[in-house]
């Protein structure tokens, strides 16, 4: 695993100042909201990504979503499975590398395209099935921002085949089945989720949510490291005393 400072050092001072000011403007304009202290940084970053304040309200969380997502990141090596390449391209490689994470997407694979043609399904459906065959969905963080059919298929895999991702970030955009796909994923209780209700969504919002989760995981990691150091400092004198007893 990378050093504890790897993620936070990616922004320059000027970049940090712009981001800080942007978040301050969002906080000032939003004022009241119903999100928890852990959920709000995710919603705020999504607003920041699209300058759309509708996400204050449209974004919905499973009660365990943030904890489940950051725990999966802290575990190290958790795969990120996406419906489209845009999500994989948008995620920061250093941020992912800090937790030993890698991205996967199969939307344009030749076998996925062929199966979609043969079975008269979408490529997104077959891409989720391929991820399942490869064993990548179990314990993964799944990000879906483009294809409602990918989210519908994932809901089926959870309900019928026992697939258990660590977290589903379900934010497909569109007019056909987009809202319905989010209702399907939130109707099941087995897997935590973060969704944008209704038609709005998109890959940039999945990326924003995942970056916010990575930042939260890094903050949680620093707390855990500090706690471990404090505990070690407290137990060292006792161990020394035991040696000299």
N, C-alpha and C positions, 0 to 999 in steps of 0.2 A: 504494500500500500504506500502511496505517496506521502510526503510529509504533510503535517497538519496545515501548513500555510499555502499549499499549492493552489487551491481554488480561489482564495481571496486575493491572491497576488496577480490574477489574470487581468484585472482592470487597472488602467493607469489612474493617477490621481484626478486628472481631468474627467475621465470616464466615470469614476466613482462620484465626483461632484455632480455631474449631470444626472446620474441615476438617483442620487440622494434628493436632488431638487425635484426631479420628476415625481418621486414617491411622495414627497412633501406636498406637492400640488394636488396629487390624487387624494391624499388624506384630507386636505383642507376642503376640497370640493365635495367629497363623499360625506364627510362628517360622521353621521350615524350609520351603522350597519349591524347585521345580525350574526356576523361570523365570529368564531373564536379567535384567540390570539395566534393560534397555529394556522388557522385557515386563511385569515386575512392576508398574510404575505403572498399567498398563492393567487388569490383573487386580484390583489393589487398589481401583481406582475402581469396578469392577464389583461387587465385594463391598460397597463403601460404598453403592452405589445400592440394593442389595436386602437388605443385612445377611445375606447367604447365603454361608457359607464354602465351599460346595460348588464354587464357581467356581474355587477354588484346586485345580486338578486337572482340572476339566471343560473349562477354557479351553485351546484348542490354537492354536498359531501356525505358519504357514509360516515357514521360517527367514528369509526376506527381508521379512516382513510389515511390521514397524515401520519399517524403512528405506524401503520402498516407499511407505508411507502418508505419512510425514513429508516425503519428497522430493516427492510429489505436492502436498502442501500448500504447501511452499516454492516450488514452481513458480509459484504464483499463478493464481487463476481456475479451479482444478480443480472440476468439478461434483460435488455429492453427490447421488446418485440413491437414493431410498428406496422401500421397498415400500408404506409407509403414511404418512399425514400426521403421525401422532404423532411420528415421528422428526424430521421437518422442524420441527415446533413445539417439540420439546424441545431442539434445538441452539441454542446462544447465537449470536445475530446478530452482536454485536461480535467474538466469537472467529472466526466465519467471515469477517466483513468484513476482519479483520486480514490475511487471506491472499486477499482478493478472491474468496471462494467463495460459491456460491449452491446452494440445495437444489431438488430436483425430485421430484415424485411425481405419478402419474397414475391412481391407483386408482379415483377417482370420476368421471373424465372421461366424458362421454356416449359418445364413440366407443369407449372402452375397454369400457364396460358393454355396448354394442351388439355389439361383436365377440365378447365373452365369451358372450353369449346365442346369437349366430349359430353360433359354432364349438364350443359346448358345452365351454368351458374356464373357468377362473377369471379374475376381473378381474385378479388379481396376475400371471398369465401374460401377459395382453394389455398390462398396464402395462409390463412389462419389454420386450415387443416394441415398444411405442411409444417407449420410451426409446432403443431400438436404432435405430429408423427415424429418430429425430431426431438421431442421432449423439452422444448424451449419454453412452453407456456407455464409449466408447473413452477410456482414460486417466482414467476417473472413479473416485471412491471410492463403492462401492455398499454400502448398509446395509440389511439385511433382518432384521427382528425379529419379524414377525407371520406371514408367509405362506410356508410351505415350498414351495408351487408356484412362487413367484417365484424361489427359490433353485434349484429344479430346472430352470426355464426358463433361468436365467442360465447354469447349467452346460452346458445344451444349446447356447446361443448361443456360449459359449466353445469348445466342442468342434467344433461343426458350421459356425459362421459366422465364426469368427476374431475374435470380440469380445475385447478385451483391456483390462479395467478395470485401474487402477493397484493397487487393493486391494478385496477383498470382505470385508466384515464380516458373516458369515452366522450369525445367531443366532435363527432362527425358533423359536417355542415351540409345543408341541402334541403330540398323540398320533397323528396321521395324517401320516406321511411326514416328520416334523420331523427325526428322527435320520438317516433315509435321505438327506434333502436335503443335510445337512452332509457325509455320507460321499461324496456325489457331487462336491461342490465341492472337497473335499480330495483326491480321487482324481486330479484333473488337475494338471499341473505348470506350466501356462502363466501362471497368475495367482496372486499371493500372497493369502493369506486369514487371517482370524482367525475361529474358530468356538467355539461351546460344544457339546461332544459331548452326544449324547442328546436328551431331550425338553425340557430346560430352555432358557430364552432369553427373548426379549421386547424390545420397542422401547426400554424404559428402559436395557437393557444395551447396545444398539447406541449409544445416545446417550452413555452413560458411556464406552464404549470410544473413541468419536470425540472426546469432550472430552479424554480422556487423551492421545490422539494429537496433538490441537491444542496441548496444553501441551508435549509433547515436541518438536513442530515449532518452537514459540516458543523453547524452550531451545536447540535446534540453531541457530536463526536468530541468537540472541545470540552464540553461539560463533563463527559464521561472520563476523558483523559485527566482533567483537573481533579475529579473526585478520586480517581485511582492514585494520583500522585499524593493527594492529601492522606488517603488511607495508608499508603506506604510509609509516609513520613510519621504517621501516628503509631504504626505497629513496629517500626524499626527500633525505637528505644526499648519497647517491651521485649523484643527478640534479643537485643543486646543484654538486657537485664537477666533474661533466662539463661544466657550463656555463662554469665558470671555468678549465677546463684550457687 
